[in-house]
């Protein structure tokens, strides 16, 4: 984060504190938690795509962007590495193989630990080769075969449902350069959709758009909302990403309960991302003021319980 942005945050926080007479050190935590907006007290972060899904028989991850490094470090600090075989088994589902979705794997500490099992799934045929290529000597000092975990690559069929790690898992092809795939995870009565790096064009207005049935009634939908609507339909058309407004419309039409805006524009500051979220919520009220849709923006460390 640029120094001037950090300074701006500190200045704002101090200025707000001066508005409260008699504020003491004992009051600081409450002041930070209740008086400062998220963009001041925290940060949306800058990791590339990686999320963890809990509640299965093993650890389930979507994508291996730089976020998987932090996830691995938290795992190591937790002491789970000394636990059962279930605690040392990971299932990673790849949306696609662009570098921002694979680049964290060489820094995923559990992959260096003997006894750890890692299953990497995806619909693309060349998953294993993509992981190997980023660790050839010209790119990285440790090759994939030199990692000590048992790492296996498994190709999935599009739209076929699998039983993996206690979840029903169904992939679906999305519009993105080189193709990407969303994943539907079901367990009991709960449904979660991971859907990043996808562009939804004019066909999304049709009631026959297959994506509508795929996300219908989901308890939570992680949705690619990198662009404003203007960027999505103009200067960045065919770049393979979608907009916040499209996400709202698709979620409302299909009865999704919670929409998580994901893959935020990397040139945006925390302040711009917070305004983007505010504008999205305002649009929801214009599009359907009776909707109970919950809208959030993903950030490093966000936890959601379904």
BELNORVEN-V667986 format. One line per field, one symbol per residue. psi: psi as a letter, one per 20 degrees, with the letter a starting at -180 (. if undefined). burial: # if it has 9 or more other C-alpha atoms within 8 Angstrom, else .. A space follows every 10 residues. Layout:
BEGIN
psi: ???
burial: ???
END
This chain:
BEGIN
psi: pqhhggghgg ggggghhiio pjprhhiggh gghhipqhig ibqirjqrpp qppriahrpp qoqlaihhgg ghggghhijh hjbrhhikpq opppgajqhi iiiigijngh ijpqippppo qrhqhkgghg hghijqhhhq iprgiiqiro pqpppqppiq pqopkjqppp qpqroqpjqr prppppocjp ppponrmppo bhiiiqijoh hghhipjqhp oppolhqrhg ghiehkpjij rarhhggggh gghjkqhppo prlqpiiqrh hhhhhggghg hghghhgnii qjppprpqro ipppp.
burial: .....#..## .##..##... .......#.. ##...#..## #.##...### #.#..#.### #########. ###.##...# #.#...#### #######..# #####..### ###.###### ####..#..# ##.###...# .###..#### #.#.##.#.. ....###### ######..## #######..# ########## ...#....#. .#..###### #########. ##....#..# ########## ##.####### ####...#.# ..##..#..# #.###..... ..#.##.#.# ......
END
